Amino acid sequence: MGQAEGSGEAPASGAPSAGELPPWRIGEADGSYKFFPPIFAEAVALDAEAEAKFPRHGLITGAAVVVRERTELDAPIVGILRAGARVRADAELSFGGGCTKGWHRVHPRGWICMNAGMTVAEAPPDDGLIDLPRPRLDQPLPYDYWRVNHDGTPFFHRLPSFGEQDRSDVAAKSWLAANGRALMPTDPSRRPSDVPAVVKEYLNAGFYVTIAGEAVKSERRFLRTLRGVYARKYQLEQREGSKFSGAVLASEEALPIYWVVRETGMLRRESAGSEVLVRSEKSPSRLSRHPFKRKVAVGVNFYYEDEDGDLMREYAVGVARKIRRPPGVREGESWVHVDLSEQVLVAYEGDLPVFATLVSTGKEPGMTPIGVHRLQSKHVATSMRDQPIEEDAYSIEDVPWTQYFHNNVALHGAFWHGGFGTVRSHGCVNLAPSDARWLFGHTTPRLPEGWHSISPGIGGNPQGSAVVITE
C-alpha cells in the first residue's frame, strides 16, 4: 500500500464518481484498498516574508524533541519531532522559560528548546551522524516490532561482556524467585546490588520494543532498540500484526456490512417455520463478510439470516451501520463513529460514510468512554505502559498511528493481537495496523511536513476530528 498525495477533500453528501475521488477512497470490488490518505498537510512554499522570518535550517538530533507553544518548558505541546526531521528556524536564540541553551522559533509554528537536541545552521546540516530508522509512512507498521519472550530479559546500555551478561541473568533469576513478575526498578539505587551497571532495565514476556539495528559481539547477536539499548536476539521475536483490513465504501448503500466475529458455523430451520435448528453446510471464517439480509427471532434468541435462510447467532456477527451526524460535528467534517455493542468503526466525511472496519474496545463497561470527543493528539507512534489503576502490566514501544481522544484513551493500531470484532483492550480502540494507518490520514488535522505528532487546537493547530462513541 502507498501514501497518495492530495488534499483528500470530498463532498459532505452524495457519492462522487470514481474519477473524482482520491485514490485512497477507491476500493476494489470487496472494498479492500491499496492506498492510504496522506499524513502530512500539503506543503506550502515559504514566501519572502517566511524566508526572512525563518532563514536558518534545523536538524533534529534528539530522540524526541517537543515543540512548545511558548518559550517555557511547561508550555502546552504543539507537536513532537523525532531524530532526522528538518525544520526552518529563526535567526536568533531566545532565552528564558527554563531552557539554558535557548529557544528557536520554528516554521510553521512553535518553539524548540535547544537542550532537547537540534542543530541549527545557515545551510541544511548533514544528517550522517543519525543512525535511526525513519518511520515507514506508507506501510501498515511504521517500525519493526519485536516481542520480549522471557520474563526478566535484560536490556543493556551497551554490548555486555560474557561476565556482565551472566551476572545480569543471575540477578534476574533471583529477583523473579523473590518477586514474581513484578518489574525491577530501573533506578540503580532501588534495585539489588548484584545487578550490573550495564543493565538499563529488565522487561517481561509480552512486552514489545521497536528495533533500530543489529550488532554482534563475541559471536552473540544483539538487537538495538530505537531507545538505544541492546537485548539478545534469541530472547525476542518479531511481530508483523494482523493482515485484516476493513472496507472503503463506494456509496451509502455499501452499508450495512456484516462481519463474522466468531466461528460458530451456521444453522437452518429443520422445516419451514420450525424453531428447531440444525447445522448448515455453510461455515464462514472469522473476520470474513457475509451477505445477511435481516435480523430474525427464533424462539428466545436472535439470529442474522441470509437469502438462503441460513442463520448465525447475533453475538457472532458485527454489523456496521450508518448513523446520523451528531450535534457538534460540522457539515463536511471528517469524523469517526465507534459502536461498542457491534465492535465496529465507521469513518465519515460529513454525512457520507467512507470507511468501515472491526475494532476491539475496552473489555469492561466504561473503559471506552461514551460520548462525542475531539482528538487531543495524533502520533505516528508513541509508547504506552500500564496505568497505576490497571492490574495487567504491559509495555509497548511506539504503538502505531495513535490518536488520543479522551485522557489516556486512543484510537491506535494493534499488532499484538488479531481479535478484532471482540472486546479486548484496556479502553483504547484497537484497529488492525492497515486500518489504523488509513484512519490516521483520514482524521484532522494532518501533521506539518516531517513532524511526528501534533496537538490539535494548540498553538495555532486546527481543531481535531470528532470521535463519537456509542453503545
N, C-alpha and C positions, 0 to 999 in steps of 0.2 A: 504494500500500500504506500501511497505517496501523499505529500502535503501539496495541495493545489494552491495556486495564487489567486488573489482577487478578494473583493470585499465580502462576497457571500450573502449580500442582501437579497431578500425575496419578498414578494408581496405578502401583506398580512393575511390575506384570504384568497381563496381560489387556487387553481392548480396551473401554474405556468407550464408551457410546453417544455419538453426536454431540451430544446435548443436554447431556451432562456435560462436554464438552471446551471449553477456552477457544478463542476464535476463531482464534488462530494455529495451532491443531492441527487445524483443519478445512480440508481441501483440496478443490479441485474434483475432478472425475472423474479427471483426469490427474495429480492430486497438486499442481498449482500452488496458490499461496497468495496471499491478499490482505492478511494482517495479520502483524505482527511481534510476538514476545514483548516485554514491556516491559523497558527498560534499567534503570530505577530500582527500588530496593526500595520496597515500599509505605510511603508517608509516614506517620509516627507523630506525632500532635499532641503538642506539648510540654505536659507536665503542669506543675503548680505548682512542683514541685521543679526541673524543667529550665528553666522560665521564670526562676526565681531564679538558677540557675547560669549561664544564658546570656541575660542581659537585653538585650544590645546587638545591633545589626543591622550586618552586614558586607557590603560590596560589593567584589568582586574587580575591581581596576583594572589589574593587571599582566597581560601576555600569557599567562603560565602560572605559577601560584602553587602551590608544593609544600606539602602538609600533612605534617608530621613527627610521628613517634611521641613524641618528647620535645623539649624546648626546647634542641636542639643542631642546628647546621647539618649535621652529619654523621649525624644520627639516621636510622633507616630511614624510607622514604617510605610513608605511609599512603595517599595519593592525590594527585591534582592537580586544580586548578580553573582554568578559563580566564576571561578578562575577561567581566564581566557576570553571573557567578554570584553568588548571595546565600547568606549563611550567618548563623547566630546565633553570637555570640561572648560570652566572659565580660566582666566589667566592668572588670577591672584588668589592666594590662600586666605581664608577667613579663620579667625581663631575664637575660641570660647566654647562653652557648652560641654566641657569635659573632655574635649579631643585635643590631646597635647601636640599632635603633628599638624593640626589644621584641617580645614574643610575645603573641598572643591564643589562648586555647584556644577551639576551635570545636565546634559540635554537628554530627554525633553523636560525633566522635572526632578527636583530633589537635590539633596546634598550627601556627599560621601566623606566620612572621616578617614583621613589618610592612615590612621593607626590600623584600619581594617585590612589594608593591603591593596594599594593601587599605585601604579607607576604613571606619571604624567610627563609628557614631553612635547616638543614642538612638532615632531613627526610621529607617526604611529610606532609605538615601542615594539621591539622584537619579542615574540611570544615563545621563543625557543626553549626557555627555561621552565615552561609549564608543561608537565607531563601527566595530565589528567584528561580522560576522555570527555569530549563534549557530548551532550545528550543527543540521542538519535530522535529527532523531532518528527520524522516521517515513518516511524515504526511503532507498533503497539507498546513496546517497552523501551524506555529511553536509555537504560543501562543494563549491564549484565548482573543478574541477581543470583546469589548462592545461599543455600540453607545451611545453617550450622547443624551438624548431625550428632554431636556428642555433648552431653552435659559437661560443664567445666572446660570448654575449649578455650585455650589461652590465645589472646591476640597481643602481639609483641610490638613495642616501639620500633624495633629494628630486627634484622635477622638474628636469631639467637644461636649461641654455640650449643653443642650437644649437652654440655653440663647445665646450661641455663634452661634448655628445653626440658631435660629430665627433672630438674628441681621444680619447674612450673607444674609438671604433671603430678608430682608427689604432693605438692601443696594443694592442687585442685582435688585430688582424691581425698585428702584429709578434710578439706572443707566440706565436700559433698557428704562424707560419712557423718559429720557432726551437724550439718545444717540442711541437708537435703538439697532441693533445687533453689533455695534462696540464693539470690545473686550476691557474690562477694563485693564489698565496697571497692570503688575504684581509687579512693583516696588512700595512698600508701600508709598514712598514719593510722588508718582504721582497719587495715587488713592484716592477716597473720604475718609475722616476721619472716616466715620461711618462703614467702612469695618473692621471686627475684625481681629486681627493679626493672628489668627489661619487659615485664608483663604490664601492659596497659590495663587490660580488663579480661574477665572471663565471661563468656556467653554460653547459654544453654541450648540444647537441641530445640529446634523450632524457631530460633531467631534467624533473621536474614540480614545479609550485608551486600553492598554493591562493590564490584571488583574493578580495579583500575589497571592491574597488571599482574605479572607472574615473575617470580625470581627463584633461583636455585642457589643453595649454599650447602657444600659438603654432600652433594647428591640428594639433598632433601628439597622438595618442591614446596614453595610458599605462594600464596596469593596475597596481593596488596590491595587493600580496600581504598575506596575513594577518600577515606579519612586518613590514609597514610599509615595504617598499621598492617601487620602480617599475621597470617594464620597458615597452618599446614594444610596443604591442598586436600589431603585424604580425609580431613575432618569436615569438609564442606561438599555440597552437591548443588550443581546448577539447576535452576528452575526457570522455565520459559513461559509458564502460565497457560491458561485455557485458550483454546482456539475458537471457542464460541464467539459469535458476534450477532448483534441484533439486525434490524432491518431499516433501510432507508425507505421512506414512504413516498410513493408516487402521487398519491392523492388522499383526500379524506376517506375515500371508500376503501382504502387499504386496511382500515381498522373496522372491526376488531381483529386482532391476531391472537391465536390460541397456541400456547406452548405447552408441551408435555413436561412437567417438572418432577414427576415420579413415575417410575416404570411399573405401573400396576397392571398393564395389559388392558384389554377392552372386553366388554361384556355385551350381550344382546338378550333380548327377551326370549324366553323359552317358546312363547307363542304370542300372537298379537294381543296386546293389552295385558299380558301377564306381568306380575311383579316378581316372578321367578326369573333370575338371570343366570345365564350360562356363558362359558368362555367363548369369545370371538376368536377368529383366526388372526385378527389384527393385533399387533403389539408394537406401537410406535416407540422409538427410542427416546430416552430422556434428552431434553433440550431441542427436540425436533418440533416442527409446527404441524398442526393437524387441522383440516378444514371442518371444524364443528359448525353446526347450523343453529343450534338453540340449546337452552338450558331446560331440563325437564325434571320432574319429581317422579321417583319410583319408590313407592312405599314412603318411608320417612327420610329417605336420602335424596340428594340432588346429584344429577349427572349432566355432562355435556354429550349431546347426540349429534352424529354426523348424518349425511344424507342417506346412508345405508341403514340407519337405525342402530348402529353400534354406539356403545356408551362408555364413558370414562368418568369415574368419580370426580366430583367438583374439586376436591382438595388436591388432585393430581394434575390440575390444569392452571396455568397462569394466563390471564386474559388482559390484553392491552386495549383500552377503550378511550375514545375521545371524551374530554370534559370541557366545560365552558371556561373561558378565560376568567380568572377570579378578579374581584375588585383590587385595585392597586397594581395590577400588571398592565402595562401600557399597550395600546394598539401597535402591532408591528414588532413588539419586543421579542427577543429570544428568551425563552424560559423553559422550565423543566417541571414535570409532574411525576411524583413517585407515589404509587398506590401500594400501601403496606399490606393490605389484605391479599393482593394479587402478586406482590413482589415483582412489579413491572415498572418501567420508566418510559415516559413518552416526552420527547422534546418538541417544542413548538416554535414557530415564527408567527407571532400574533395569534390568530385563531386557527392557523393551519398546522396540524401535526406533521412533523417531517422525519421523525426517527422514533423507533420503539425497541426496547430490549428488556431482558430479565435482569434483576438485581438481587442482592442479598442485603437485608437491613438488620436492625437490632434484634437479637434473639429473645429479648424480654420486652414486654409492653412498656412504652415510654422511653426506651433507649433512643429511638429515632423520633425527634420531636415533630408533632403535627403542627401545621400552620403554614403561613406564607412567609418565607425567609428571603434574605438577599445574600448573595455571595459576599463574603468578608475578605477572602484572599484566594488567589489562584497560584499554584506552584507546579512547575514542570515535575518536580519531585521534592518531597520533604519527609524527614524521618518521623516515625511515630513510636512511642513507648506507652506501656500501660499507665493509666492514671491511678492515683492512690486509692480510689474507691473500687477499683476492679480487682477481682480475685485472681484472674489468669495473667501471669507475667508474659509480656511479649516485647520484642524489639525488632523493628523493620526499618532498615535504612532506605531512604529515597523512595517512599511509596509514590508510584507514578500518577501523574495527572490529578493531583489533589486540589479540591475546591471546597474550602470551608464555608459553611453557611450558618452554623449555629454553634458558638463556643468551640468545642473540640470535635464536632460532628461535620463530616465532609462527604462529598462525592469523590470517589477515587478508584483507580484500578487496583484489582486484587489478583496477583499472580500466584498466590499460595493455595488457592482452592478453586474448584470448579462447581461449587454448589449453588450456582445462580438459579433463582426461582424459589429458593427456600431461605428462611431466616438463618443468620449465621454470625453477624458482626457484633461488635461492642456498641453499635449505634450508628456507625457510618453506613453510607450507601455504597456497597461494593459492586463494581462493574468488571466485566471481563476486560483485559487490557486494551483490546482494539476499540471497544465501545467507549471506554474512559477517554481514550485519545480523541475519538470523534467528538465526544461531548465537550471536551476541553476547548476545542476550536469553535464549537457552536455558541458557547456562552460568552457573555461580555463582562468586562472589557477584554479585548485582546492585549497582549503584552507589548510594550515598546520593543523594538528590534534588539535582539540579543539578551533581553532580560530573562531571568529565571522565575521570577514571581512578581505579582502585582497585588496591591491592596485597593480594591475598588472603593471609590468615594474618598480617598485620602490624597491630599497634596495635589489636587487637580485631576486625579484619575476619574474616569467616568464611573457611574453607579454600576453595581454588579447585577447580573441576571437574577430573576426571581426563581426560587426553588420552592415548589408547592408540595407539601406532604399531606396526604390524606389516608384515612383508614379504609 
